[in-house]
Amino acid sequence: MRITVLGAGSWGTTVASVLTRRDHESLIWARSPAAAEEINTKHTNGRYLDGFPLPSRLRATADLAEAAGHAELLVVGVPTGAFRSALEQVRPDLHPWIPVVSLSKGLERDSLLRMTEVIKEVLPGHPAAALTGPNLAKEIMSGMAAATVIATEDRTVAAEIQRVFRRGLLRVYTNHDVIGCEVGGALKNVVAIATGIAQGLGVGDNTRAGVISRGLAELTTLAVAMGGEPSTLAGLAGMGDLVATCISPHSRNRYVGEQLGRGRSLDDILAEMGQVAEGVKTVHAAVRLADQHGLAMPITRTIHRVVSGDLTAERAYDGLLRSHPAGHESEPG
């Protein structure tokens, strides 16, 4: 199958590499012509995956029209802030009806839409799916075992995409609950910032475990309020992705939180990284969704205040878990 991956960041490049090794004819679109040239000639992506050789058969281009016209399956791995624009630009050259898979974990800041909703809005008639789960790019590039989820309402499409992606130690599951999968993937980044702050402050593993657990309760509550299924958040797209993102040193969102906990400014952290930490943007949309559904979500609201500059990381943890009386554990908050 001819597959195009939009976005040559760490995860987009990893997915393109996995698909190439599955003997698909994969083409990756890079915004930078220099990055595309590096992939084509050196078979590396030093900025995002330094030290990891890429398949020699993987091709790259900086031409969006070429990338779109190549695709029998389109995989979109650009940051959420550029997601809609990328789809609008490829639309004129995209073959009709081909499936579109989102790799991007977040919410559109102004519309509050999930990425599959953006796909349906910009590319009507194209089956929309999301690939999500605990998928740290460098571990997969190293050949370590991992599991992921293809989320789409069309089970026939899900089974076909599952077949396309499955390779070696990458175990691919399907799930019809797109809402639950996408909300879990988006909100875990916010909780990862919170646990990163705990790491930076050195407040202890008990606190981090408490924040992860109550964070899971928050994202489950929001997902259910939006129409998702609670069981989804106990699986790979919820708890699995949450744990990996909160504890891994490879997690960008956890790193942002850790640096905030050490007293650095958010602007300095993001400038140094040169990469997108989706939780920083997602938290603004998450708070608006919490308001719409009348949900407390104290961890999310606290992180919103921190990234907005209204609250220091240290003060945020001076009572994050005791901001109001605790009720039954099954209740939100």
C-alpha positions as CSV (number, residue, x, y, z in Angstrom):
1,M,0.0,0.0,0.0
2,R,1.1,3.6,-0.7
3,I,1.1,5.4,2.6
4,T,1.8,9.1,3.3
5,V,2.8,10.3,6.8
6,L,2.5,14.1,7.3
7,G,5.0,15.2,9.9
8,A,8.6,14.3,10.3
9,G,8.8,14.6,14.1
10,S,9.8,11.7,16.3
11,W,6.5,9.9,16.2
12,G,5.6,10.6,12.6
13,T,9.1,9.4,11.6
14,T,8.7,6.3,13.8
15,V,5.4,5.4,12.3
16,A,6.7,5.9,8.8
17,S,9.6,3.6,9.6
18,V,7.4,0.9,11.0
19,L,5.2,1.0,7.9
20,T,8.2,0.9,5.6
21,R,9.4,-2.2,7.4
22,R,6.0,-3.7,6.8
23,D,6.9,-3.5,3.1
24,H,4.5,-0.6,2.4
25,E,5.6,2.2,0.0
26,S,5.9,4.9,2.6
27,L,6.4,8.6,2.0
28,I,6.9,11.1,4.8
29,W,6.3,14.8,4.4
30,A,8.7,17.1,6.2
31,R,8.1,20.8,6.5
32,S,11.8,21.4,6.1
33,P,13.4,20.6,2.8
34,A,16.7,20.0,4.6
35,A,15.0,17.4,6.8
36,A,13.5,15.6,3.8
37,E,17.0,15.6,2.1
38,E,18.6,14.2,5.3
39,I,16.0,11.3,5.4
40,N,16.5,10.6,1.6
41,T,20.3,10.7,1.6
42,K,21.5,9.9,5.0
43,H,18.5,7.8,6.2
44,T,18.5,9.6,9.5
45,N,16.4,12.3,11.3
46,G,19.0,13.7,13.6
47,R,16.8,16.4,15.2
48,Y,14.2,14.1,16.5
49,L,15.7,10.5,16.4
50,D,19.4,11.0,16.7
51,G,21.2,7.7,16.6
52,F,18.4,5.7,15.0
53,P,18.9,4.7,11.4
54,L,15.9,4.9,9.2
55,P,14.9,2.3,6.5
56,S,16.7,3.0,3.3
57,R,13.4,2.5,1.4
58,L,11.7,5.3,3.3
59,R,11.3,8.4,1.1
60,A,10.7,12.0,2.2
61,T,9.4,15.1,0.5
62,A,8.8,18.7,1.4
63,D,6.1,19.0,-1.3
64,L,2.6,18.6,0.2
65,A,1.0,18.1,-3.2
66,E,3.3,15.2,-3.9
67,A,2.7,13.7,-0.5
68,A,-1.1,13.9,-0.8
69,G,-1.2,12.4,-4.3
70,H,1.0,9.5,-3.2
71,A,-1.4,8.3,-0.5
72,E,-3.8,5.4,-0.5
73,L,-3.7,5.8,3.3
74,L,-3.0,9.2,4.9
75,V,-1.5,9.4,8.4
76,V,-1.3,12.8,10.0
77,G,1.3,13.4,12.7
78,V,1.6,17.2,12.7
79,P,1.0,19.1,16.0
80,T,-2.7,19.9,16.7
81,G,-2.2,23.6,16.1
82,A,-1.2,22.8,12.5
83,F,-3.6,19.9,12.0
84,R,-6.5,21.7,10.3
85,S,-4.2,23.7,8.0
86,A,-2.3,20.6,6.9
87,L,-5.6,18.9,5.9
88,E,-6.8,21.9,4.0
89,Q,-3.6,22.0,2.1
90,V,-3.6,18.4,1.0
91,R,-7.4,18.3,0.2
92,P,-7.1,19.3,-3.5
93,D,-4.6,16.5,-4.2
94,L,-6.0,13.7,-2.0
95,H,-7.6,10.7,-3.6
96,P,-11.3,10.3,-2.7
97,W,-12.5,8.1,0.2
98,I,-9.1,7.0,1.5
99,P,-8.9,6.6,5.3
100,V,-7.1,9.3,7.3
101,V,-5.4,8.4,10.6
102,S,-4.5,10.9,13.3
103,L,-1.4,10.5,15.3
104,S,-1.9,13.8,17.1
105,K,-3.0,13.8,20.7
106,G,-4.8,16.9,21.7
107,L,-7.8,19.2,21.1
108,E,-8.2,22.1,18.7
109,R,-7.9,25.1,21.0
110,D,-10.6,27.3,19.5
111,S,-13.2,24.8,18.4
112,L,-12.5,22.2,21.1
113,L,-12.8,19.5,18.5
114,R,-11.0,16.2,18.6
115,M,-8.7,15.4,15.7
116,T,-11.0,12.9,14.1
117,E,-13.7,15.5,14.2
118,V,-11.4,17.9,12.4
119,I,-10.8,15.2,9.8
120,K,-14.5,14.8,9.2
121,E,-15.1,18.5,9.0
122,V,-12.2,19.2,6.5
123,L,-12.3,16.0,4.6
124,P,-15.9,14.8,4.5
125,G,-16.3,11.3,3.0
126,H,-12.9,10.1,4.3
127,P,-13.0,7.5,7.1
128,A,-11.4,9.0,10.2
129,A,-9.4,7.1,12.8
130,A,-6.9,7.8,15.6
131,L,-3.8,5.8,16.5
132,T,-3.2,6.1,20.3
133,G,-1.8,4.4,23.3
134,P,1.6,4.2,25.2
135,N,3.8,4.6,22.2
136,L,7.1,6.3,23.0
137,A,8.9,6.7,19.7
138,K,12.4,5.9,20.7
139,E,11.4,2.6,22.4
140,I,9.6,1.5,19.3
141,M,12.5,2.5,17.2
142,S,14.7,0.4,19.5
143,G,12.5,-2.7,18.8
144,M,10.9,-2.9,22.2
145,A,7.5,-4.5,22.6
146,A,4.6,-2.0,22.6
147,A,0.8,-2.0,22.2
148,T,-1.3,0.6,20.4
149,V,-5.0,1.2,19.5
150,I,-6.7,2.1,16.3
151,A,-9.9,3.9,17.2
152,T,-12.7,4.3,14.6
153,E,-16.4,3.6,14.5
154,D,-16.1,1.6,11.3
155,R,-14.9,-1.8,12.4
156,T,-14.1,-2.9,8.9
157,V,-11.9,0.1,8.4
158,A,-10.4,-0.6,11.9
159,A,-9.5,-4.2,10.9
160,E,-7.8,-3.1,7.7
161,I,-5.8,-0.3,9.4
162,Q,-4.9,-2.8,12.1
163,R,-3.5,-5.2,9.4
164,V,-1.5,-2.3,7.8
165,F,0.2,-1.3,11.1
166,R,0.8,-4.6,12.8
167,R,4.5,-5.5,12.8
168,G,6.8,-7.6,15.0
169,L,6.5,-6.6,18.7
170,L,4.0,-3.8,17.9
171,R,0.7,-5.2,19.0
172,V,-2.3,-3.3,17.5
173,Y,-5.8,-3.4,19.0
174,T,-9.0,-1.9,17.7
175,N,-11.5,0.2,19.6
176,H,-14.9,1.7,18.5
177,D,-14.9,4.3,21.3
178,V,-13.2,7.1,19.4
179,I,-14.2,9.7,22.0
180,G,-12.8,7.8,24.9
181,C,-9.5,7.1,23.1
182,E,-9.0,10.6,21.9
183,V,-9.9,12.3,25.2
184,G,-7.5,9.9,27.0
185,G,-4.7,10.7,24.6
186,A,-5.2,14.4,24.9
187,L,-5.7,14.8,28.7
188,K,-2.9,12.5,29.7
189,N,-0.5,15.1,28.6
190,V,-2.0,17.6,31.1
191,V,-1.6,15.0,33.9
192,A,2.0,14.4,32.8
193,I,2.8,18.0,33.3
194,A,1.4,17.7,36.8
195,T,3.5,14.6,37.6
196,G,6.5,16.2,36.0
197,I,6.1,19.1,38.4
198,A,6.1,16.7,41.3
199,Q,9.3,15.2,40.0
200,G,10.9,18.6,39.7
201,L,9.9,19.5,43.2
202,G,10.9,16.2,44.7
203,V,7.6,15.8,46.5
204,G,7.7,12.0,46.6
205,D,6.3,9.0,44.8
206,N,3.2,8.9,46.9
207,T,2.2,12.3,45.6
208,R,3.0,11.4,42.0
209,A,0.9,8.2,42.3
210,G,-1.9,10.2,43.8
211,V,-1.8,12.7,41.0
212,I,-1.7,10.0,38.3
213,S,-4.6,8.1,39.9
214,R,-6.8,11.2,40.4
215,G,-5.7,12.4,37.0
216,L,-7.1,9.2,35.5
217,A,-10.4,9.9,37.3
218,E,-10.5,13.4,35.8
219,L,-9.9,12.3,32.2
220,T,-12.4,9.5,32.6
221,T,-15.0,11.8,33.9
222,L,-14.6,14.2,31.0
223,A,-14.5,11.4,28.5
224,V,-17.8,10.0,29.8
225,A,-19.4,13.4,29.9
226,M,-18.5,13.8,26.2
227,G,-20.0,10.4,25.3
228,G,-17.1,8.0,25.8
229,E,-17.1,4.7,27.7
230,P,-15.4,4.4,31.1
231,S,-13.9,1.0,30.3
232,T,-11.8,2.7,27.5
233,L,-10.0,4.8,30.0
234,A,-8.9,1.7,31.9
235,G,-7.1,0.5,28.8
236,L,-4.2,1.4,26.6
237,A,-5.6,4.7,25.4
238,G,-6.3,5.8,29.0
239,M,-4.3,4.3,31.8
240,G,-1.6,2.8,29.6
241,D,-0.8,6.0,27.8
242,L,-1.1,8.0,31.1
243,V,1.4,5.9,32.9
244,A,3.9,5.9,30.1
245,T,3.7,9.6,29.6
246,C,3.8,10.4,33.3
247,I,6.9,8.3,34.2
248,S,9.0,8.2,31.1
249,P,12.1,10.4,30.8
250,H,11.3,10.5,27.0
251,S,8.0,12.3,27.7
252,R,8.0,15.9,26.5
253,N,5.1,16.9,28.7
254,R,6.6,15.3,31.8
255,Y,9.8,17.2,31.0
256,V,8.0,20.5,30.8
257,G,6.4,19.8,34.3
258,E,9.7,18.8,35.8
259,Q,11.4,22.0,34.6
260,L,8.5,24.1,35.9
261,G,9.0,22.3,39.2
262,R,12.6,23.4,39.2
263,G,11.6,27.0,38.9
264,R,12.2,27.7,35.2
265,S,9.8,29.7,33.1
266,L,7.5,28.0,30.6
267,D,8.8,30.2,27.7
268,D,12.4,29.2,28.4
269,I,11.5,25.6,28.6
270,L,9.6,25.5,25.3
271,A,12.3,27.6,23.5
272,E,15.0,25.1,24.7
273,M,13.0,22.1,23.6
274,G,12.2,23.2,20.1
275,Q,9.4,20.7,20.1
276,V,5.7,20.8,20.9
277,A,4.4,19.7,24.3
278,E,0.7,19.2,23.5
279,G,-0.4,19.4,27.1
280,V,0.5,23.1,27.3
281,K,-2.1,23.9,24.6
282,T,-4.6,21.1,25.5
283,V,-5.1,22.3,29.0
284,H,-6.8,25.5,27.8
285,A,-9.3,23.5,25.8
286,A,-9.8,21.0,28.7
287,V,-10.8,23.7,31.1
288,R,-13.4,25.1,28.7
289,L,-14.8,21.6,28.2
290,A,-14.9,21.1,32.0
291,D,-16.8,24.3,32.3
292,Q,-19.3,23.2,29.6
293,H,-19.9,20.0,31.4
294,G,-19.9,21.4,34.9
295,L,-16.9,19.3,36.0
296,A,-14.5,20.2,38.9
297,M,-11.3,18.7,37.4
298,P,-9.0,20.3,40.0
299,I,-5.8,18.9,38.7
300,T,-6.5,20.2,35.2
301,R,-7.6,23.6,36.5
302,T,-4.4,23.9,38.6
303,I,-2.1,23.1,35.7
304,H,-4.1,25.6,33.6
305,R,-3.2,28.3,36.2
306,V,0.4,27.2,36.2
307,V,0.9,27.4,32.4
308,S,-1.1,30.6,32.3
309,G,1.4,32.2,34.8
310,D,-1.3,32.7,37.6
311,L,0.3,30.2,39.9
312,T,3.8,28.9,40.6
313,A,4.5,25.2,40.4
314,E,5.5,25.1,44.0
315,R,2.3,26.8,45.2
316,A,0.3,24.4,43.0
317,Y,1.6,21.5,44.9
318,D,1.0,23.1,48.3
319,G,-2.4,21.5,48.5
320,L,-3.2,20.1,45.1
321,L,-4.6,17.0,46.6
322,R,-6.4,18.7,49.4
323,S,-8.0,21.7,47.6
324,H,-11.4,20.5,48.8
325,P,-12.8,17.7,51.0
326,A,-12.3,14.3,49.5
327,G,-15.4,12.2,48.8
328,H,-15.9,8.7,47.7
329,E,-13.0,7.5,45.5
330,S,-15.4,6.7,42.6
331,E,-16.4,10.4,42.5
332,P,-14.6,13.0,40.4
333,G,-12.3,15.6,42.1
